[in-house]
Amino acid sequence: MISGRLTEFVELRRPTVTTDAFGAEQISYPEGPRIHAEVIWKSGRLSQEASELFPDGRVEIIIYSAHEVAEKWRVVYQGVTYTVGAIEFNRRKGLKRLICDKVNE
């Protein structure tokens, strides 16, 4: 396995669905493991929605392929939360590339 430059730490958060007494479902993202990663900043801009400006960012995060992760999971890097949109596997190097978009909450 070629680890590359996995010098940063990110936190993986798995979505958990709970149902309240009235049957409404709520998705929460409890804290998960901190793992080694390489974070590559791709793009950033301000987007306007209903007369409000929201910061919009996209990053690529490279992790070991042994870590369990799926689309719609959350990744926290330096206090900023991102949603995993796509995963690219590199079996030859033993790595996964997570393509993530910033969450505006």
C-alpha positions, 0 to 999 in steps of 0.5 A: 500500500502506498500511503502518500501524504496522509498527514491530516486528520478527519472524522468520519460520521455515519448517519443514524436514523431515529424515530420519535413518538409521532413517527417522524424520522430524524437523521443524526451524525454521531461522532466517529473515528478520527483517521489519517487523510490527505485533503485537497481543496478543489473549489470555493465560492459564495452562492446566493439563495433567497437573498442570502449568501452561503459559502460553497466549497468542495474538497477531495479527501484521500483515506485508506481503503480499509476504512468503512465509508459510504455516500451521504456520510459526513466528514469533519475537517478542521471544524468544517463539515462536508457531505460525501458525494462520491467515492473513487476506489484505487485498489492498486494503491489501497486508497479511497478518494472521497469527493465532498461538498460543504454542508451549510447548516 
